[in-house]
């Protein structure tokens, strides 16, 4: 009788644990995010939404830690030549792709020679020349000119190593349908609009993942996300809404935030109407209250910004070394009067349903109070880019821009004439020859102190000429059950290594 009673008690406890998700949780983690990672081949990946899956299926030669440290991954070590043109990677000799093929220097060199020369590859692999396999486990990458941010690029999504022979067999689309990498997790399946499922790679060269199964769920509604987290239906929520997190009540969940590699700046079209007026732009510069935006959008947890280089970027100028224009409504009104402004519409475009739209609405209120006829046009992402880069029918545009390099060289993609006027983009006038020269100098300079001085000069030009008005650095927030360990937000949205996690 006693044995039967104990058995019943044991069964009851097991049922309770299973209902609570504990039993499954030791083996499985359910991760949720609003955006679907639907491009699973690195050469096709266009933004950070794909990174949570890509960086767990595939691997890069170098890993960039949350603190910005370069760590060995597929490369055990590396050397940089004295002239900064040659990067020698010494690769692991015990790495296999998920289909059983051994990874060699040929795969690594082929990957870089395929993606490096493209316009896409140039985003993270600036000044790329060529790669050569010296032997089975040594690759030398040669640049056309030094690039101080190149090591960061070797940790980015366009440095995820692809199986050369498999690609030649199945092509880009075949790879996208069933990705094969060297990472700690293998692709199982994807249900469009719903989930991606991964399983631990039993033949992984490194330590076996503590969590065997990862289910990545697509959950677009912020309220649904929080309810699912607090009820235990999901375990981790990435790219979480900070405002929602501050209102969580369950003691079983918590969250962590960090400055993201994404800059919220009011981009100005200097070649359209009233924003061609320098005094009017200055009035905007003085008349926007950044702290009010931070409170209204991020519950005050973001870092307000005055330069288009985030605080966690390599070579960011030190505080106090660059010019800062503080909020001053009276000065803004004086400048507005001096500009000859006569009630013309200031058309502010943004992407609907995002934190950028909320920020735009706050800016609209501030500018109306200043006396500016500000009208916000919120639209879907495709329409936004059609206007911002095509028709040019706007005065200001607000969409936070990510800089995957986590380096001050991100200015190249925001303000260098080569990039910002490249077809099909229109010329918005947010560049100058002097600024181009400084951005180019900052890219090739390898002395960190000198780079900081160069970028200080560059951001001062942007401030002096009001080529844009930086507002804030976005917050990367992750919420998770307190039962899980190792979850840490990175400057790059979506960059999580699931094999770092454990129950």
Secondary structure, DSSP 8 states (H G I E B T S, - for coil): -HHHHHHHHHHHHHHHHHHHTHHHHTTEEEEEESS-----STTT--SGGGHHHHHHHS--SEEE-TTS-EEESSEEEEEE-TTS-EEEEEE-SS-B-TTS-B--HHHHHHHHHHHTTSTTGGGTSTTEEEEEEEETTEEEEEESS--TTHHHHTTSGGG----HHHHHHHHHHHHHHS---SSSEEEEEEETTTEEEEEE-TT-SS---S--EEEEEE---HHHHHHHHHHTS-SEEES--HHHHTT---TTEEEEEEEEEEEEEEEE-TTSGGGG-HHHHHHHHHH--HHHHHHHHHTT-SEE-SSSS-TTSBT---TTSS------HHHHHHHHHHHT--S-EEEEEEETTSHHHHHHHHHHHHHHHHT-EEEEEEE-HHHHHHIIIII---SEEE--EE-TT-BGGGHHHHH-HHHHTSTTS---S---HHHHHHHHHHHH---HHHHHHHHHHHHHHHHHHTSEEEEEEEEEEEEEETT-B-----SSTT---GGG-B-
